[in-house]
C-alpha cells in the first residue's frame, strides 16, 4: 500500500502542471500531472504535499486545501492512496524540476493534455464546490475500467469526449 499526495496549484486561471518526461521507468512517463509524491515516515498529508511542492517547484504552499482521497487499484502496481490538494496561496519562484517540465496550463486547456483518464474526474471535482470526496479508480493496464465516487459507481463516459486528448 502506497500513500502519496498530489496538488493542483492554481494561478490566474491556470494549473501548474508537470509533464513527466525526465525520469527513467516512470509509470507516469509523458503524462501531465499535478505536483506531489510519496509520504516520508511520520508525515501528515499536509506536511507531505508542502514538502513535495517545495522540492518539485520551489514554491511554498500556504494553507493547501485537502479536497479528497483517490484510491488507485491496478493490475500492474500496488494499491495507492493519493491525498488530493488544491492551492492558490503560495510564495517563491519556480525552479527546474528533475522529474519533468513545469508549465502553467490554462484550466480550459486541460482536456488537451495527455492525462490519465481518471484525472479528468477529479479535476472536474476540484472545480465544483463539493465537500471532501472519496474516488476509487480501477485500471487494467492504462485503461480505466471502474470508477466510484463516494462509494457510488460512475457510468461511462467518465468525461465528455471534448475533454479528452484527441
Secondary structure, DSSP 8 states (H G I E B T S, - for coil): -EEEEEEEEEETTEEEEEE--SSTT-TTTT-EE-B--B--TT--HHHHHHHHHHHHHSEEESS-EEEEEEEEEESSS--EEEEEEEE--EEE----BTTBEEEEEEGGGGGGS---HHHHHHHHHHTTT--SEEEEEEEETTEEEEEEETTEE--S-SS-GGGS--
